[in-house]
Amino acid sequence: MSELPFTLDQLRILKAIVSEGSFKKAAESLYVTQPAVSLQIQNLEKQLEITIFDRGGRKAQLTEAGKLLVNYCERILGQCQETCKAIEDLNNLQGGSLIVGASQTTGTYLMPRMIGLFRQKYPQVSVQLQIHSTRRTSWSVANGQLDLAIVGGQLPLELNELLEVIPYASDELALVLPSKHPLSKLSELTKEDLYKLSFVSLDAKATTRKVVDQLLINSGLDTQRLIIEMELNSFEAIKNAVQSGLGAAFLPVISIEKELSSGSIHKPVIADLVVQRELKLITNPNRYSSRAANAFMENILPIFCSQDSPLKSKDKA
């Protein structure tokens, strides 16, 4: 075959249709007209002599041939993006971009500080942060949509062979009380004391709540005995509820540093109970690692595992 039967623009349009779910939304995302999108797909089908979309329904549904094409389309466009990154690297971090990912808590409280320091050192590098669930973030690293990520949850089993997973740090899940709570005057609590408290917790259906409960169970707590008085949808809302005197809670230490410093909440010592979760750095060793990504991992990540940090560094695997 002397000439390719498709162009990169056609593949970009195809990917946009699949991502957006319709020709109309794809056209809007690419800032072109819907007829132009339709024409490009028609030309692509003619050139490849296949039918890409089943046009019988309201939503753009891929045929089997279409699914095969999209699979290769994503790989081709991914290679193009990596090529651009490699060329940008020739400028020795005087430009280029870095796309990092994180799970919810890490992305909210830790990553912004890391990115801020990185931008001070490399102001010419454009940085994007994407915060999603551990599962979605892991797949984005696997697909080359993210350069690297730090997550606290369990990675999909099917990605264990593909991703490089490095234990990065441990973050304590701490019991916190309102500063004026009667038990905040005690130097130490017992596990039995916890079963007498009223707790503010995440929604029982939330994935993060299940992760938290499992950590507590692994640490020897009977979560069925904990009295849950209120359920909220975020750690930030729970933190505000604790400060308002509405109950106790288990919160990641990285989310409460300011409040502990100001004394607006109290973190008691609990005898024979340490609840920790492991934060993991994940990368895809089969993808191109840019100078920006390497600089972030070599010059920024170690700083946040210092002894002064709430994160305690772990030996790399």
C-alpha positions in Angstrom: 0.0 0.0 0.0 1.7 3.1 -1.2 -0.5 5.6 0.5 -2.3 5.4 3.9 -6.1 5.3 3.4 -6.7 7.8 6.3 -5.4 11.0 7.7 -4.6 12.0 11.3 -7.4 14.6 11.1 -9.8 11.8 10.3 -8.6 9.8 13.3 -8.9 12.8 15.6 -12.5 13.2 14.4 -13.2 9.6 15.0 -11.8 9.7 18.5 -13.8 12.8 19.3 -17.1 11.1 18.1 -16.4 8.1 20.4 -15.4 10.3 23.3 -18.3 12.8 23.0 -20.9 10.2 22.0 -22.3 12.0 19.0 -21.3 13.7 15.7 -22.8 17.0 17.0 -20.8 17.1 20.2 -17.7 16.0 18.4 -18.0 18.9 16.0 -18.5 21.3 18.9 -15.4 20.0 20.7 -13.3 20.4 17.5 -14.8 23.8 16.6 -15.9 22.5 13.1 -19.3 22.1 11.6 -21.3 18.8 11.9 -21.5 18.4 8.1 -17.7 18.6 8.0 -17.4 15.8 10.6 -19.9 13.6 8.8 -18.1 14.1 5.5 -14.8 13.1 6.9 -16.2 9.9 8.4 -17.9 9.1 5.1 -14.6 9.6 3.3 -12.9 7.4 5.8 -15.4 4.6 5.4 -15.1 4.9 1.6 -11.3 4.8 1.7 -11.2 1.8 4.1 -14.3 0.1 2.5 -15.9 -0.5 5.9 -18.9 0.8 7.9 -17.6 2.5 11.1 -20.9 3.5 12.7 -24.3 1.9 13.0 -26.5 4.8 12.2 -29.8 3.2 13.1 -30.0 4.6 16.7 -29.9 8.1 18.2 -26.3 7.6 19.6 -23.3 6.9 17.5 -22.7 3.1 17.9 -19.5 1.5 16.6 -19.6 -1.6 14.3 -17.1 -4.4 14.9 -14.9 -2.9 12.2 -15.3 0.5 13.9 -14.2 -0.8 17.3 -11.1 -2.4 15.7 -10.3 0.9 14.0 -10.8 3.0 17.2 -8.4 0.7 19.0 -5.6 1.4 16.5 -6.7 5.0 16.3 -6.0 5.6 19.9 -2.6 3.9 19.7 -1.6 5.9 16.6 -2.7 9.2 18.1 -0.9 8.3 21.3 2.3 7.7 19.4 1.9 11.1 17.7 1.6 12.7 21.1 4.7 11.0 22.4 6.6 12.1 19.3 5.6 15.7 20.0 6.7 15.4 23.7 10.1 14.0 22.6 10.7 16.9 20.2 9.6 19.4 22.9 12.2 17.9 25.2 14.9 19.0 23.0 14.3 22.5 24.4 15.6 21.2 27.8 12.5 22.1 29.9 12.2 25.5 28.3 8.7 24.5 27.2 6.6 21.4 26.8 3.9 20.1 29.1 3.3 17.7 32.0 0.0 16.0 32.7 -0.3 14.4 36.2 -3.1 12.6 37.8 -4.3 11.8 41.3 -7.1 10.2 43.2 -9.5 12.5 45.1 -7.8 13.1 48.4 -4.2 13.2 47.0 -5.3 15.5 44.2 -7.1 17.9 46.4 -4.5 18.3 49.2 -1.1 17.1 48.0 -0.7 17.5 44.3 -1.4 21.3 44.2 1.5 21.9 46.5 3.8 19.7 44.4 2.7 21.4 41.2 3.3 24.8 42.8 6.9 23.9 43.6 7.4 22.4 40.2 6.2 25.6 38.5 8.6 27.7 40.6 11.5 25.5 39.3 10.2 25.1 35.7 7.9 28.1 34.9 8.0 27.4 31.2 6.5 24.0 31.5 2.7 23.8 31.2 1.2 21.6 33.9 -2.3 19.9 34.0 -3.8 18.1 37.0 -6.6 15.6 36.5 -8.4 14.3 39.6 -10.5 11.1 39.3 -11.0 7.8 41.0 -8.0 5.5 41.4 -9.4 3.2 38.7 -10.0 5.9 36.1 -6.6 7.5 36.9 -4.8 4.2 36.5 -6.4 3.5 33.1 -5.4 7.1 32.0 -1.8 6.3 32.9 -2.0 3.0 31.1 -3.4 4.7 27.9 -0.8 7.4 27.9 -3.2 10.2 28.8 -1.3 10.9 32.0 2.5 11.1 32.4 2.3 9.9 36.0 -0.1 9.8 38.9 -0.2 9.3 42.7 -3.1 7.3 44.0 -4.2 5.9 47.3 -6.7 3.3 46.3 -6.5 -0.2 44.8 -5.4 -0.4 41.2 -7.3 -2.6 38.7 -5.9 -6.1 38.8 -5.7 -6.2 35.0 -3.2 -3.3 35.0 -0.7 -4.9 37.4 1.4 -6.2 34.6 1.3 -3.0 32.6 2.0 -0.3 35.1 5.1 0.3 37.2 3.8 0.8 40.8 6.2 2.3 43.4 5.1 2.6 47.0 5.6 6.3 47.5 4.5 7.2 51.1 2.1 6.3 53.8 -0.7 8.6 54.9 -2.3 8.2 58.3 -6.1 8.0 58.6 -6.6 9.9 61.9 -9.4 10.2 64.3 -10.4 13.8 64.8 -12.7 15.4 67.4 -14.2 18.9 67.8 -11.7 21.0 69.8 -14.2 21.4 72.7 -15.2 17.7 72.8 -14.9 16.2 76.4 -12.6 13.5 75.2 -10.2 16.0 73.6 -8.9 16.6 77.1 -7.7 13.1 77.5 -4.1 12.3 76.6 -5.1 8.9 75.2 -8.2 7.0 74.0 -8.9 3.3 73.8 -10.7 1.5 71.0 -13.7 1.1 73.3 -14.0 4.9 73.6 -14.5 5.0 69.8 -17.7 3.0 70.0 -19.2 5.7 72.3 -18.6 8.5 69.8 -21.0 9.9 67.2 -19.3 9.9 63.8 -19.6 11.9 60.6 -18.7 9.8 57.7 -18.8 9.5 53.9 -21.9 8.2 52.1 -22.1 4.4 52.7 -22.4 3.9 48.9 -19.2 5.8 48.1 -16.2 3.9 46.9 -13.9 5.9 49.2 -16.1 5.0 52.2 -15.6 1.3 51.5 -11.8 1.9 51.3 -11.9 3.7 54.6 -14.0 1.1 56.3 -11.6 -1.7 55.1 -8.6 0.2 56.5 -10.4 0.5 59.8 -11.3 -3.2 59.8 -7.7 -4.1 58.9 -6.6 -2.1 61.9 -8.8 -4.1 64.3 -11.9 -1.9 64.6 -15.4 -3.3 64.4 -17.0 -0.7 62.0 -20.4 -2.2 62.7 -20.2 -0.8 66.2 -19.3 2.7 65.1 -22.3 5.1 65.5 -22.7 7.0 62.3 -24.9 10.0 62.9 -24.3 11.9 59.6 -23.1 11.0 56.1 -21.6 13.6 53.8 -20.2 13.4 50.3 -16.6 14.7 50.8 -13.8 14.9 53.3 -13.9 18.7 53.2 -17.6 18.6 54.2 -16.8 16.2 57.0 -13.9 18.3 58.2 -16.2 21.4 58.4 -18.8 19.3 60.3 -16.2 18.2 62.9 -15.1 21.8 63.4 -18.7 22.8 63.9 -19.0 20.2 66.7 -21.3 17.8 64.9 -19.2 14.6 65.6 -16.0 12.8 65.3 -14.5 11.4 62.0 -11.6 9.6 60.5 -9.8 11.8 58.0 -6.5 11.6 56.1 -3.8 13.6 57.9 -2.8 15.4 54.6 -6.3 16.9 54.6 -6.2 18.4 58.1 -2.8 20.0 58.5 -4.0 23.6 58.7 -6.8 22.7 61.1 -4.5 20.8 63.5 -2.1 23.7 63.4 -4.8 26.2 64.3 -6.3 24.0 66.9 -9.8 24.0 65.4 -9.9 20.2 65.6 -8.2 17.7 67.9 -6.3 14.6 66.9 -6.1 12.3 70.0 -3.8 9.4 70.4 -5.5 6.0 70.4 -3.9 3.1 72.2 -2.9 0.2 69.9 -4.4 1.7 66.8 -2.6 3.1 63.8 -4.6 3.4 60.6 -2.5 4.0 57.5 -2.9 3.7 53.7 -0.2 3.5 51.1 0.2 6.1 48.4 1.6 4.8 45.2 3.3 6.5 42.3 2.2 4.9 39.0 3.8 5.2 35.6 3.7 3.3 32.3 7.2 2.1 31.5 6.2 1.3 27.9 5.4 4.9 27.2 7.8 7.8 26.6 8.8 9.5 29.8 9.5 13.2 29.1 12.1 15.3 30.8 9.4 17.2 32.6 8.0 14.0 34.0 11.5 12.8 35.1 12.2 16.2 36.7 8.9 16.0 38.6 9.7 12.5 39.9 13.4 13.2 40.7 13.2 16.8 42.1 9.7 17.3 43.5 8.4 14.0 44.8 11.3 13.4 47.3 10.7 16.8 48.9 7.2 15.8 50.1 8.5 12.7 51.8 10.7 14.7 54.2 10.5 14.1 58.0 8.6 17.4 58.4 5.8 16.1 56.1 2.8 14.3 57.3 3.7 11.7 54.6 6.3 9.2 55.8 8.6 8.1 53.0 8.8 4.4 52.1 11.6 2.5 50.5 11.1 2.2 46.8 10.2 -1.3 45.6 
